[in-house]
Amino acid sequence: MRTYQHIVPSLVKMLLTVAILSFLKPPTLLAWLNGQNASYVLGQSNFSSNGTADTQTGLKTQMFWTGGNTYDATHKWLFVPDAFNNRVLIYDFNATPLATTPAPVPATYVLGQPNFTSNASAFTQNGMFAPESVAFDATSQRLFVGEYGNYRILVFDLSSGVTNYMNAAYVLGQSTWTTATQYSPPKQWTINKPGGMFYDGSGSNQRLFVADTSNSRVLVFDFNVTPLASGSSATYVLGQSNFTSMVQTASQTGMNQDTGLTYDYGTNRLFVTDALNSRVLVYDFNVSPLATTPAPVPATYVLGQPNFTSNSGAATQSGLLFPANIALDPLRQQLFVADMSNNRTEIFNLWGGIVNGMNASYVLGQPNFTSNTPATNATNLRLPYGVTYDSADQWLFVTDTFNNRVMVFNSTNISLPMACSGPTMICGAVTAAEGGASLPGVPVSLRDAQGTLMATRKTDSSGNFSFSTSDGLTPSSTYYIVPTVGRTQSAVPFEYPIPNLQPAGAFASLQIRGMPANLQLSGATPGTSILISTASYAGSNSPTVSPSAGNAGFYTAMVTTAGTATVPVPAGYSYYVTCWLAQASGASVTYARDPANGSNGPYPVTTPNGQVAVACP
């Protein structure tokens, strides 16, 4: 149990986001940059080619809804569905290390075909037709392969190793090895064009989550309830009210062509790409337990849309357009979304929690959040579908479907403006969540694994801070970085973990929301009472004038004789301004509201100072 002796009480008011963390080799640090280059490519000999091939080094992924890959960190195996070649390629990076093997990197094994040059489709125990996605059970060494064309999932037992063209051990979604029936309406055990999959082997769990795309539902196979066998039935369903319905809708309980998913065992949340609704649904099973919540189970949050009923696609920082697949870094709470039709992958920081319609933090495949041009180079993507992440080596694998390749982005290859100047250091930067400005003078505390305060530093003029061996840092130890924030501010995470500090050091990028800003008003009548709020004020009573005092999102001020007013408010919000004109009536003063039925605004305040011209008669 960690204890804290000097924590500011207001830190419990955590509203927002941030966090990148990693282990590094100087002078490079873990972070993502918008539009960064990929480090490696699979399936092609260089970043400018995109031809198809049925070879040991080539791919033919050029198919809508294909390419959901997965990675086994223990063996360093990358599993890539090669749909048009009707096979799954396995890259063993112990045999052919990414960093030292010249492109094109050869695959090590092939499933679904007898060799690396054949590509015939088949519905047999060892054949495949358009494999679309894969999932891996690291505990029992089982590989699940979803076949788009055979309406089934093959289960391979790899506990004794991998052999080319080996037989599957089980089949889900079909009653025999040689049937490929498309069932309509669906049943509890059938699958219609399986999309992304995820295996949850945390603790005693044995659960396979399957995006049953054409049935617009997620099937959950709990093998503790129904042991794995050919033709096993699913245990739970999401997106539908029962196992035989296939309604397509945009609602809190429905979906329309879900294509990918991932699960976070630490937070007990399931993320589902609801492609034709251009959104990601987030099911928090702490809120709606899977085993006890009656179907249809409601999603808890939505990304890509402002609410659960809208479904318009967009190329914006918060929008999505037919997102195909999804992956998570559970350690750093970063969510990766293959935003297919925007030709990009978006990265969401989830340390501060999830807010409906929240902005992404970074974008790959495009230089910014509003462009979506496809291209074939080291930076751009062309209809990316598959995405998986290796937390250990910080590798992000993106199946760039219509470029017939897998792009490998490695954040540790990015040089940042600030670097650790010596070994065994923790260094970082603090910026404002609103606008990204550097924040000097922010106290940042270093604490050990028990929460004991070791040192405190204030950020320098560029918003940077660092701790070193002189502060007691030692390799292989765990530390926490804790920023100090004011009453109206928030920083996330509350305690920023750096487990197992490496000799090379570590980097922590922090953001703080709610840094002070001034809303500057001019052009108002002297003596006017100004009411400022984050919502359009509909009240009929004039405010009690308490200059610069905030109460539940309300701020008030009096206009000076010069017709101006300066009101401190948190940045990052939009404000409405209501004027109350003083009117003398005998010995008393009353206030008349202008405008009579509403407020002026909204006025966004995104920088430390905002200038708003208010014309009150």
C-alpha positions as CSV (number, residue, x, y, z in Angstrom):
1,M,0.0,0.0,0.0
2,R,1.5,3.3,-1.0
3,T,0.9,6.3,1.2
4,Y,1.2,10.0,0.3
5,Q,2.0,12.7,2.8
6,H,2.1,15.8,0.6
7,I,-0.6,15.3,-2.1
8,V,-2.7,18.3,-3.0
9,P,-6.3,17.3,-2.1
10,S,-7.7,18.7,-5.3
11,L,-5.9,16.0,-7.3
12,V,-9.1,13.9,-6.8
13,K,-10.7,16.2,-9.4
14,M,-9.0,14.4,-12.3
15,L,-10.8,15.2,-15.6
16,L,-8.4,14.5,-18.4
17,T,-5.8,12.8,-20.2
18,V,-2.3,12.0,-20.9
19,A,0.5,9.8,-20.8
20,I,3.3,8.2,-22.7
21,L,5.8,6.1,-21.0
22,S,8.6,3.8,-22.0
23,F,12.1,2.6,-21.8
24,L,14.6,4.0,-24.2
25,K,18.1,4.1,-25.7
26,P,19.6,7.6,-25.7
27,P,19.1,9.8,-27.5
28,T,15.7,8.5,-28.6
29,L,12.6,8.5,-26.5
30,L,9.2,6.8,-26.6
31,A,6.5,9.0,-28.1
32,W,4.4,9.2,-31.3
33,L,4.6,12.1,-33.8
34,N,1.8,12.9,-36.1
35,G,2.7,11.6,-39.6
36,Q,5.8,9.8,-38.5
37,N,7.5,7.3,-40.8
38,A,7.3,3.6,-40.3
39,S,10.5,1.9,-39.3
40,Y,10.1,-1.4,-41.2
41,V,7.9,-3.0,-43.8
42,L,6.7,-6.5,-44.4
43,G,5.4,-7.9,-47.7
44,Q,7.4,-5.4,-49.8
45,S,11.1,-4.8,-50.6
46,N,10.7,-1.1,-49.9
47,F,8.2,1.6,-48.9
48,S,7.4,2.7,-52.4
49,S,6.2,-0.7,-53.9
50,N,2.8,-2.3,-53.3
51,G,2.6,-5.2,-55.7
52,T,0.9,-8.6,-54.8
53,A,2.8,-11.9,-54.6
54,D,2.2,-15.4,-53.4
55,T,5.8,-16.0,-52.2
56,Q,7.6,-16.3,-48.8
57,T,8.2,-12.6,-48.8
58,G,5.0,-11.3,-50.5
59,L,1.4,-10.5,-49.5
60,K,-1.9,-10.2,-51.2
61,T,-4.1,-8.5,-48.6
62,Q,-5.9,-6.3,-51.1
63,M,-9.4,-7.2,-49.9
64,F,-12.1,-5.2,-48.1
65,W,-12.3,-6.4,-44.4
66,T,-9.0,-8.3,-44.3
67,G,-5.8,-8.1,-42.3
68,G,-6.5,-8.4,-38.6
69,N,-3.1,-9.5,-37.3
70,T,-1.9,-10.5,-33.8
71,Y,1.5,-10.8,-32.0
72,D,2.9,-13.3,-29.5
73,A,5.5,-11.5,-27.5
74,T,6.8,-14.7,-25.9
75,H,7.9,-16.3,-29.1
76,K,8.2,-13.0,-31.1
77,W,5.7,-14.4,-33.6
78,L,3.6,-12.1,-35.8
79,F,0.6,-13.8,-37.4
80,V,-0.6,-12.1,-40.6
81,P,-3.8,-13.2,-42.5
82,D,-3.0,-13.1,-46.2
83,A,-6.6,-13.2,-47.5
84,F,-6.3,-13.4,-51.3
85,N,-3.5,-16.0,-50.9
86,N,-5.8,-18.0,-48.6
87,R,-3.2,-18.4,-45.9
88,V,-1.8,-17.1,-42.6
89,L,1.9,-16.2,-42.5
90,I,3.9,-16.5,-39.3
91,Y,7.0,-14.3,-39.0
92,D,9.4,-15.5,-36.3
93,F,11.5,-12.5,-35.4
94,N,13.9,-14.6,-33.4
95,A,14.8,-16.3,-36.7
96,T,14.6,-13.1,-38.8
97,P,15.0,-10.1,-36.6
98,L,13.3,-7.0,-37.9
99,A,16.2,-4.7,-37.2
100,T,18.8,-6.7,-39.0
101,T,17.0,-8.7,-41.7
102,P,17.0,-6.9,-45.1
103,A,13.7,-6.3,-46.7
104,P,11.7,-8.2,-47.9
105,V,11.6,-10.1,-44.7
106,P,10.6,-13.7,-45.2
107,A,7.8,-15.4,-43.3
108,T,8.9,-18.5,-41.3
109,Y,5.8,-20.6,-41.5
110,V,2.6,-20.8,-43.5
111,L,-0.8,-22.2,-42.5
112,G,-3.6,-22.9,-45.0
113,Q,-1.2,-23.8,-47.8
114,P,1.3,-26.7,-48.4
115,N,4.0,-24.2,-49.4
116,F,4.7,-20.5,-49.9
117,T,3.8,-20.4,-53.6
118,S,0.4,-22.0,-53.6
119,N,-2.8,-20.1,-52.9
120,A,-5.8,-22.3,-53.6
121,S,-8.9,-21.9,-51.4
122,A,-10.4,-24.9,-49.6
123,F,-12.8,-25.8,-46.8
124,T,-10.8,-28.6,-45.2
125,Q,-9.1,-29.2,-41.8
126,N,-5.9,-27.6,-43.1
127,G,-7.2,-25.4,-45.9
128,M,-8.5,-21.8,-45.8
129,F,-10.7,-19.4,-47.8
130,A,-10.0,-15.7,-47.2
131,P,-8.7,-15.7,-43.6
132,E,-9.5,-12.3,-42.2
133,S,-8.4,-12.2,-38.6
134,V,-6.4,-14.0,-35.9
135,A,-6.2,-14.2,-32.1
136,F,-3.7,-16.1,-29.9
137,D,-4.0,-17.8,-26.6
138,A,-0.6,-17.4,-25.1
139,T,-1.3,-19.7,-22.2
140,S,-2.4,-22.8,-24.1
141,Q,-0.6,-21.9,-27.3
142,R,-3.7,-21.9,-29.4
143,L,-4.2,-19.8,-32.6
144,F,-7.7,-18.8,-33.7
145,V,-8.1,-18.0,-37.4
146,G,-11.3,-16.4,-38.7
147,E,-12.2,-17.2,-42.3
148,Y,-14.3,-14.7,-44.0
149,G,-15.1,-17.0,-46.9
150,N,-15.8,-20.2,-45.0
151,Y,-17.9,-18.6,-42.2
152,R,-15.8,-20.3,-39.5
153,I,-13.0,-20.1,-37.0
154,L,-10.2,-22.7,-37.1
155,V,-8.3,-23.4,-33.9
156,F,-4.7,-24.6,-34.2
157,D,-2.8,-26.1,-31.3
158,L,0.7,-24.8,-31.4
159,S,1.9,-26.2,-28.1
160,S,4.2,-28.7,-29.8
161,G,5.4,-26.1,-32.4
162,V,4.3,-25.0,-35.9
163,T,4.4,-27.1,-39.1
164,N,3.5,-25.7,-42.5
165,Y,0.0,-26.7,-43.6
166,M,-0.7,-28.4,-40.2
167,N,-4.3,-29.4,-39.4
168,A,-6.5,-27.4,-37.2
169,A,-7.6,-29.0,-33.9
170,Y,-11.1,-27.5,-33.7
171,V,-13.6,-25.6,-35.8
172,L,-16.2,-23.0,-34.6
173,G,-19.1,-21.8,-36.7
174,Q,-19.5,-25.0,-38.7
175,S,-20.6,-28.6,-37.8
176,T,-17.8,-30.3,-39.9
177,W,-14.5,-29.6,-41.5
178,T,-15.9,-29.7,-45.0
179,T,-19.0,-27.5,-44.7
180,A,-19.1,-23.7,-45.3
181,T,-22.7,-22.9,-44.7
182,Q,-23.9,-19.3,-44.3
183,Y,-26.7,-19.4,-41.7
184,S,-29.5,-16.9,-41.9
185,P,-31.0,-16.2,-39.4
186,P,-28.0,-16.8,-37.2
187,K,-27.8,-19.3,-34.4
188,Q,-25.9,-19.4,-31.1
189,W,-23.0,-21.4,-32.6
190,T,-22.9,-20.0,-36.1
191,I,-20.7,-17.2,-37.5
192,N,-21.3,-15.1,-40.6
193,K,-18.0,-13.6,-41.9
194,P,-16.0,-13.4,-38.7
195,G,-14.1,-10.1,-38.1
196,G,-11.6,-9.3,-35.4
197,M,-11.0,-11.6,-32.5
198,F,-9.4,-11.3,-29.1
199,Y,-8.6,-14.1,-26.6
200,D,-8.8,-13.2,-22.9
201,G,-6.6,-15.6,-20.8
202,S,-6.2,-13.3,-17.8
203,G,-6.4,-15.0,-14.4
204,S,-8.7,-18.0,-14.8
205,N,-10.5,-16.6,-17.8
206,Q,-10.8,-18.6,-21.1
207,R,-12.8,-16.3,-23.3
208,L,-12.8,-15.7,-27.0
209,F,-14.4,-12.5,-28.2
210,V,-15.5,-12.6,-31.9
211,A,-16.8,-9.8,-34.1
212,D,-19.5,-11.6,-36.1
213,T,-19.4,-8.9,-38.8
214,S,-22.3,-9.7,-41.1
215,N,-24.6,-10.5,-38.1
216,S,-23.7,-7.2,-36.5
217,R,-22.9,-8.8,-33.1
218,V,-20.1,-9.8,-30.8
219,L,-20.1,-13.4,-29.7
220,V,-18.3,-14.4,-26.5
221,F,-17.2,-18.0,-26.1
222,D,-16.5,-18.7,-22.5
223,F,-14.7,-22.0,-22.4
224,N,-15.0,-22.2,-18.7
225,V,-18.8,-22.4,-19.2
226,T,-18.7,-24.5,-22.4
227,P,-15.4,-26.3,-23.0
228,L,-13.7,-25.7,-26.4
229,A,-14.9,-28.3,-28.9
230,S,-15.8,-28.2,-32.6
231,G,-19.2,-26.6,-33.0
232,S,-19.2,-25.1,-29.5
233,S,-21.9,-22.5,-28.8
234,A,-21.2,-18.9,-27.7
235,T,-22.1,-18.0,-24.1
236,Y,-23.0,-14.3,-24.5
237,V,-23.9,-11.9,-27.3
238,L,-23.5,-8.1,-27.6
239,G,-25.2,-5.9,-30.2
240,Q,-28.3,-8.0,-30.4
241,S,-31.1,-8.9,-28.0
242,N,-30.7,-12.7,-28.6
243,F,-28.7,-15.2,-30.6
244,T,-31.1,-15.3,-33.6
245,S,-31.5,-11.6,-34.4
246,M,-29.3,-9.6,-36.8
247,V,-30.6,-6.0,-36.6
248,Q,-28.3,-3.3,-37.8
249,T,-28.7,0.0,-36.0
250,A,-26.9,3.0,-34.4
251,S,-27.9,2.9,-30.8
252,Q,-26.3,2.3,-27.4
253,T,-27.1,-1.4,-27.6
254,G,-26.8,-2.1,-31.3
255,M,-24.2,-2.0,-34.0
256,N,-23.8,-2.2,-37.8
257,Q,-21.1,-4.4,-39.2
258,D,-18.6,-4.6,-36.3
259,T,-15.2,-5.6,-37.8
260,G,-12.7,-5.5,-34.9
261,L,-12.3,-5.6,-31.2
262,T,-9.8,-5.8,-28.3
263,Y,-10.1,-6.3,-24.6
264,D,-8.4,-4.7,-21.6
265,Y,-8.2,-7.1,-18.7
266,G,-6.9,-4.4,-16.4
267,T,-10.0,-2.2,-16.7
268,N,-12.4,-4.9,-17.8
269,R,-13.4,-3.0,-20.9
270,L,-14.1,-4.3,-24.4
271,F,-13.5,-2.0,-27.4
272,V,-15.4,-2.7,-30.6
273,T,-15.0,-1.0,-34.0
274,D,-18.6,-0.5,-35.3
275,A,-17.5,0.1,-38.9
276,L,-20.6,1.3,-40.8
277,N,-21.6,3.5,-37.8
278,S,-18.1,5.1,-38.0
279,R,-17.5,4.6,-34.3
280,V,-15.8,2.6,-31.5
281,L,-18.1,1.2,-28.8
282,V,-16.6,0.7,-25.3
283,Y,-18.3,-1.8,-23.0
284,D,-17.3,-1.4,-19.4
285,F,-18.1,-4.7,-17.7
286,N,-17.7,-3.2,-14.3
287,V,-20.7,-1.0,-15.1
288,S,-22.6,-3.7,-17.0
289,P,-21.3,-7.1,-16.0
290,L,-21.4,-9.5,-19.0
291,A,-22.7,-12.4,-17.0
292,T,-25.6,-10.6,-15.3
293,T,-26.7,-7.8,-17.6
294,P,-29.7,-8.8,-19.7
295,A,-29.2,-8.6,-23.5
296,P,-28.9,-6.3,-25.2
297,V,-26.0,-5.1,-23.1
298,P,-25.5,-1.3,-23.4
299,A,-22.2,0.2,-24.4
300,T,-20.8,2.6,-21.8
301,Y,-18.9,5.0,-24.1
302,V,-18.5,5.9,-27.7
303,L,-15.6,7.2,-29.7
304,G,-15.8,8.7,-33.2
305,Q,-19.3,10.1,-32.5
306,P,-20.7,12.7,-30.0
307,N,-23.5,10.3,-28.9
308,F,-24.9,6.8,-29.5
309,T,-27.3,7.7,-32.2
310,S,-25.2,9.6,-34.7
311,N,-23.1,7.8,-37.3
312,S,-21.6,10.3,-39.7
313,G,-18.0,9.7,-40.8
314,A,-15.5,12.5,-40.6
315,A,-11.8,13.2,-41.0
316,T,-11.3,15.2,-37.8
317,Q,-9.5,14.8,-34.5
318,S,-12.5,13.2,-32.9
319,G,-14.2,11.6,-36.0
320,L,-13.8,8.3,-37.7
321,L,-14.7,6.9,-41.1
322,F,-15.3,3.1,-41.3
323,P,-12.9,2.1,-38.5
324,A,-11.8,-1.5,-39.2
325,N,-9.7,-2.8,-36.3
326,I,-8.3,-1.9,-32.9
327,A,-5.5,-2.6,-30.5
328,L,-4.5,-1.5,-27.0
329,D,-1.3,-0.9,-25.1
330,P,-2.6,-1.9,-21.6
331,L,0.5,-0.6,-19.8
332,R,0.3,2.9,-21.2
333,Q,-3.4,3.0,-21.9
334,Q,-3.1,4.0,-25.5
335,L,-5.8,2.8,-27.9
336,F,-4.9,2.3,-31.6
337,V,-7.7,2.5,-34.2
338,A,-7.2,1.6,-37.8
339,D,-9.4,4.3,-39.3
340,M,-9.6,2.6,-42.6
341,S,-11.5,5.0,-45.0
342,N,-9.5,7.9,-43.6
343,N,-6.3,6.1,-44.5
344,R,-4.8,6.5,-41.1
345,T,-4.4,5.0,-37.6
346,E,-5.5,7.2,-34.7
347,I,-4.1,6.9,-31.2
348,F,-6.2,7.8,-28.1
349,N,-4.7,8.4,-24.7
350,L,-7.0,6.8,-22.1
351,W,-5.1,7.5,-18.9
352,G,-7.6,10.1,-17.9
353,G,-10.6,8.0,-18.6
354,I,-13.0,8.0,-21.6
355,V,-15.3,10.8,-22.7
356,N,-17.8,10.3,-25.5
357,G,-16.5,11.8,-28.7
358,M,-13.1,12.6,-27.2
359,N,-10.2,13.7,-29.4
360,A,-7.4,11.4,-30.6
361,S,-4.0,12.3,-29.3
362,Y,-1.9,11.3,-32.4
363,V,-2.4,10.2,-36.0
364,L,-0.3,7.9,-38.1
365,G,-0.6,7.6,-41.9
366,Q,-1.5,11.3,-42.3
367,P,0.4,14.6,-41.5
368,N,-2.6,15.9,-39.5
369,F,-6.1,15.1,-38.3
370,T,-8.0,16.6,-41.3
371,S,-6.2,15.0,-44.3
372,N,-7.0,11.5,-45.5
373,T,-5.0,11.1,-48.8
374,P,-3.9,7.5,-49.6
375,A,-0.3,7.0,-50.8
376,T,2.5,4.4,-51.0
377,N,5.5,5.6,-49.0
378,A,7.1,5.3,-45.6
379,T,4.5,7.7,-44.0
380,N,1.1,7.2,-45.6
381,L,-1.4,4.3,-45.6
382,R,-4.0,3.0,-48.1
383,L,-7.1,1.6,-46.4
384,P,-5.4,0.2,-43.3
385,Y,-7.3,-2.7,-41.7
386,G,-5.3,-4.7,-39.2
387,V,-3.5,-3.3,-36.2
388,T,-1.8,-5.0,-33.2
389,Y,0.7,-3.7,-30.6
390,D,3.6,-5.2,-28.8
391,S,4.0,-3.4,-25.5
392,A,7.4,-5.0,-24.8
393,D,9.3,-3.6,-27.8
394,Q,6.8,-0.8,-28.6
395,W,6.1,-2.1,-32.1
396,L,2.8,-1.1,-33.8
397,F,2.0,-3.4,-36.7
398,V,-0.5,-2.0,-39.2
399,T,-1.8,-4.1,-42.1
400,D,-1.8,-1.5,-44.9
401,T,-4.4,-3.5,-46.9
402,F,-4.4,-2.0,-50.4
403,N,-0.6,-1.5,-50.3
404,N,-0.3,-5.3,-49.7
405,R,2.1,-4.7,-46.7
406,V,2.4,-4.5,-43.0
407,M,3.9,-1.3,-41.7
408,V,5.9,-1.4,-38.5
409,F,6.0,1.8,-36.4
410,N,8.4,1.9,-33.6
411,S,8.1,4.8,-31.3
412,T,11.5,4.4,-29.8
413,N,13.0,5.5,-33.1
414,I,11.7,9.1,-32.7
415,S,14.1,11.8,-31.7
416,L,12.4,14.4,-29.5
417,P,13.6,18.0,-28.7
418,M,14.6,17.0,-25.2
419,A,16.8,14.0,-24.3
420,C,18.1,12.6,-21.1
421,S,21.6,14.0,-20.7
422,G,23.0,11.1,-18.7
423,P,22.3,7.4,-17.7
424,T,19.6,6.3,-15.4
425,M,17.5,9.4,-15.7
426,I,13.8,10.1,-15.8
427,C,13.1,13.2,-17.8
428,G,10.0,14.7,-19.5
429,A,7.9,17.6,-20.4
430,V,4.7,19.2,-19.1
431,T,2.3,20.9,-21.6
432,A,-1.2,22.3,-21.5
433,A,-3.9,20.0,-22.7
434,E,-5.5,23.0,-24.3
435,G,-3.2,24.1,-27.2
436,G,-0.1,22.2,-26.2
437,A,1.8,25.2,-24.7
438,S,4.9,24.4,-22.5
439,L,4.2,24.9,-18.8
440,P,7.1,26.3,-16.8
441,G,7.2,26.3,-13.0
442,V,5.0,23.3,-12.5
443,P,6.1,21.2,-9.4
444,V,6.7,17.6,-10.3
445,S,7.4,15.0,-7.6
446,L,9.4,11.8,-7.8
447,R,8.1,9.0,-5.5
448,D,9.3,5.4,-5.0
449,A,7.2,2.2,-5.2
450,Q,5.8,2.8,-1.7
451,G,4.8,6.4,-2.5
452,T,7.6,8.0,-0.4
453,L,8.6,11.4,-1.7
454,M,12.2,11.4,-3.1
455,A,12.5,14.7,-4.8
456,T,10.5,17.6,-6.3
457,R,11.5,19.7,-9.3
458,K,9.8,22.6,-11.0
459,T,9.7,22.5,-14.8
460,D,12.1,24.9,-16.5
461,S,11.3,27.7,-18.9
462,S,10.6,25.2,-21.6
463,G,8.3,23.0,-19.4
464,N,11.0,20.3,-19.0
465,F,12.0,18.4,-15.9
466,S,14.4,15.6,-15.0
467,F,15.5,13.4,-12.1
468,S,18.8,11.5,-11.9
469,T,20.9,9.2,-9.8
470,S,21.6,12.1,-7.4
471,D,17.9,11.9,-6.5
472,G,18.3,8.2,-5.6
473,L,17.3,6.6,-8.9
474,T,18.6,3.1,-9.4
475,P,18.0,0.7,-12.3
476,S,15.3,-2.1,-12.2
477,S,13.3,-0.1,-9.6
478,T,9.8,1.2,-9.9
479,Y,9.0,5.0,-9.6
480,Y,6.0,7.3,-9.9
481,I,5.9,10.8,-11.3
482,V,3.2,13.0,-9.7
483,P,2.5,16.5,-11.0
484,T,1.1,19.1,-8.7
485,V,-1.9,21.0,-10.0
486,G,-4.2,23.7,-8.8
487,R,-7.8,23.7,-7.6
488,T,-9.3,24.1,-11.1
489,Q,-6.8,21.8,-12.9
490,S,-6.3,18.2,-13.5
491,A,-3.5,15.9,-14.6
492,V,-3.7,12.2,-15.5
493,P,-2.5,9.8,-14.5
494,F,-2.7,10.6,-10.8
495,E,0.5,8.5,-10.3
496,Y,2.5,8.1,-13.5
497,P,4.2,4.7,-13.3
498,I,7.7,3.9,-14.5
499,P,8.1,0.2,-13.7
500,N,11.6,-1.5,-13.9
501,L,13.6,1.6,-14.8
502,Q,16.2,0.7,-17.4
503,P,19.8,1.9,-17.3
504,A,19.2,4.0,-20.4
505,G,16.4,6.0,-18.6
506,A,12.8,6.8,-19.3
507,F,10.7,9.6,-20.6
508,A,7.3,10.9,-19.3
509,S,5.2,13.3,-21.2
510,L,2.5,15.0,-19.0
511,Q,-0.4,17.3,-19.8
512,I,-2.4,19.5,-17.5
513,R,-5.9,20.6,-18.2
514,G,-7.5,23.8,-16.8
515,M,-4.4,26.1,-16.8
516,P,-5.5,29.6,-15.9
517,A,-6.7,31.9,-18.8
518,N,-8.2,35.3,-19.0
519,L,-11.4,36.0,-20.8
520,Q,-11.0,39.7,-21.8
521,L,-14.2,41.6,-22.7
522,S,-14.5,45.0,-24.3
523,G,-17.1,47.2,-25.7
524,A,-19.6,46.8,-22.9
525,T,-21.4,49.6,-21.0
526,P,-19.6,50.7,-17.9
527,G,-21.3,49.3,-14.8
528,T,-22.7,46.3,-16.6
529,S,-22.8,43.1,-14.7
530,I,-21.3,40.2,-16.7
531,L,-22.3,36.6,-16.2
532,I,-20.0,34.0,-17.9
533,S,-20.8,30.3,-18.0
534,T,-20.0,27.2,-19.9
535,A,-23.7,26.8,-20.9
536,S,-26.2,29.3,-22.3
537,Y,-27.8,30.8,-19.2
538,A,-31.6,30.7,-19.2
539,G,-32.2,32.0,-15.7
540,S,-34.4,35.0,-15.1
541,N,-32.7,36.4,-12.0
542,S,-29.7,38.7,-12.2
543,P,-26.5,37.2,-10.8
544,T,-24.9,38.2,-7.5
545,V,-21.9,40.2,-8.5
546,S,-18.8,38.5,-7.2
547,P,-16.0,39.5,-9.5
548,S,-13.9,36.6,-10.8
549,A,-15.5,34.1,-8.5
550,G,-16.4,30.8,-10.2
551,N,-19.3,28.7,-8.9
552,A,-20.4,25.5,-10.7
553,G,-19.2,26.8,-14.1
554,F,-20.4,30.4,-13.5
555,Y,-18.1,33.5,-13.4
556,T,-19.2,37.0,-12.8
557,A,-17.5,40.4,-13.2
558,M,-18.4,44.2,-13.3
559,V,-17.4,46.2,-16.4
560,T,-15.0,49.0,-15.6
561,T,-15.5,52.7,-16.6
562,A,-13.4,51.9,-19.6
563,G,-16.0,49.3,-20.8
564,T,-13.7,46.4,-20.2
565,A,-13.6,43.3,-17.9
566,T,-11.0,40.6,-17.4
567,V,-12.2,37.3,-15.9
568,P,-9.9,34.4,-15.0
569,V,-11.4,31.2,-16.4
570,P,-10.0,27.7,-17.2
571,A,-8.8,27.4,-20.7
572,G,-10.0,24.7,-23.1
573,Y,-13.7,25.6,-22.9
574,S,-16.2,27.7,-24.7
575,Y,-18.1,30.4,-22.7
576,Y,-21.4,32.2,-23.0
577,V,-21.6,35.8,-21.9
578,T,-24.8,37.4,-20.6
579,C,-25.0,41.2,-19.9
580,W,-27.1,42.6,-17.1
581,L,-27.7,46.4,-17.5
582,A,-28.1,48.4,-14.4
583,Q,-31.3,50.6,-14.5
584,A,-32.0,53.2,-11.9
585,S,-35.6,53.4,-10.7
586,G,-35.9,56.0,-8.0
587,A,-33.7,55.0,-5.1
588,S,-33.4,51.4,-6.3
589,V,-31.4,49.7,-9.1
590,T,-32.7,46.9,-11.2
591,Y,-31.0,44.8,-13.9
592,A,-32.3,44.2,-17.4
593,R,-31.0,41.2,-19.3
594,D,-29.4,41.5,-22.8
595,P,-30.0,39.5,-24.8
596,A,-33.5,39.0,-23.2
597,N,-33.8,35.3,-24.1
598,G,-30.3,34.0,-24.3
599,S,-26.5,34.5,-24.1
600,N,-23.9,35.8,-26.5
601,G,-21.5,33.0,-27.6
602,P,-20.1,30.5,-27.4
603,Y,-16.6,32.0,-27.3
604,P,-13.8,29.5,-27.2
605,V,-10.9,30.2,-24.9
606,T,-8.0,27.9,-26.0
607,T,-5.0,30.0,-25.2
608,P,-3.8,31.7,-22.0
609,N,-5.6,34.9,-23.0
610,G,-8.9,35.3,-24.9
611,Q,-10.2,38.5,-26.3
612,V,-13.9,38.8,-26.8
613,A,-15.8,41.9,-27.9
614,V,-19.2,42.2,-26.2
615,A,-21.6,44.7,-27.4
616,C,-24.2,45.4,-24.7
617,P,-26.4,48.4,-25.4
